[in-house]
């Protein structure tokens, strides 16, 4: 079966991992910190929910804080590519990560 024959979800270059962790972020050009909760994470992208309404095209700097001291925080710049609202009224933000530290 060729890659083109697979369903959309299977065409991704990297698998998504369901990760529950706190996300702290700032919008590029601002020093104000916001908090969110991850929904999933891949090698190149992240999805998280937050009370703060972000806009497609914005850049944010994130820090994903692990639930254990045995792991380092993930830091990256994220380009926002999609923003939806979930059934709880929170904003669900998807973005492409770059400058990962």
ZALUMNU-777411 format. One record per residue (C-alpha): residue in three letters; z, y, x. Coordinates in steps of 0.05 Angstrom, whole numbers, padded with zeros to 5 digits, always signed. Example, Ala and Ser with C-alpha at 12.3 -4.5 7.8 and 13.67 -1.06 7.14 Angstrom:
ala+00156-00090+00246
ser+00143-00021+00273
//
This chain:
unk+00000+00000+00000
unk-00021+00067+00029
unk+00026+00126+00029
unk-00017+00160-00023
unk-00005+00101-00070
unk+00071+00111-00071
unk+00108+00152-00122
unk+00125+00225-00106
unk+00197+00211-00085
unk+00174+00160-00033
unk+00125+00208+00001
unk+00181+00247+00035
unk+00183+00245+00110
unk+00259+00242+00109
unk+00305+00208+00060
unk+00354+00250+00020
unk+00427+00233+00027
unk+00476+00248-00028
unk+00530+00288+00007
unk+00590+00322-00024
unk+00615+00377+00022
unk+00632+00450+00018
unk+00578+00500+00039
unk+00594+00569+00063
unk+00536+00617+00069
unk+00515+00688+00079
unk+00451+00721+00056
unk+00411+00747+00115
unk+00428+00820+00127
unk+00496+00815+00094
unk+00565+00796+00119
unk+00593+00774+00052
unk+00608+00699+00049
unk+00595+00655-00011
unk+00616+00583-00026
unk+00577+00526-00055
unk+00578+00450-00061
unk+00524+00405-00032
unk+00484+00359-00076
unk+00439+00327-00024
unk+00416+00336+00047
unk+00357+00312+00089
unk+00335+00324+00160
unk+00297+00387+00138
unk+00326+00409+00072
unk+00388+00420+00030
unk+00405+00426-00043
unk+00471+00457-00065
unk+00502+00491-00125
unk+00537+00558-00126
unk+00559+00614-00173
unk+00517+00665-00134
unk+00445+00675-00157
unk+00399+00670-00098
unk+00325+00686-00101
unk+00265+00646-00078
unk+00242+00672-00010
unk+00311+00695+00012
unk+00339+00670+00078
unk+00412+00648+00083
unk+00454+00623+00140
unk+00494+00562+00119
unk+00552+00522+00147
unk+00563+00453+00115
unk+00636+00435+00125
unk+00650+00360+00132
unk+00708+00328+00095
unk+00735+00301+00161
unk+00755+00329+00229
unk+00714+00275+00263
unk+00648+00311+00248
unk+00624+00380+00268
unk+00599+00429+00216
unk+00524+00434+00206
unk+00498+00504+00216
unk+00427+00526+00198
unk+00382+00580+00172
unk+00354+00563+00103
unk+00292+00590+00068
unk+00304+00586-00007
unk+00246+00551-00042
unk+00274+00537-00111
unk+00332+00561-00156
unk+00349+00528-00222
unk+00410+00532-00268
unk+00448+00468-00284
unk+00483+00449-00349
unk+00548+00481-00324
unk+00514+00548-00313
unk+00515+00542-00237
unk+00455+00558-00194
unk+00423+00498-00160
unk+00391+00521-00096
unk+00340+00482-00054
unk+00317+00504+00014
unk+00283+00486+00079
unk+00329+00485+00139
unk+00309+00514+00207
unk+00347+00534+00269
unk+00395+00475+00258
unk+00456+00475+00303
//
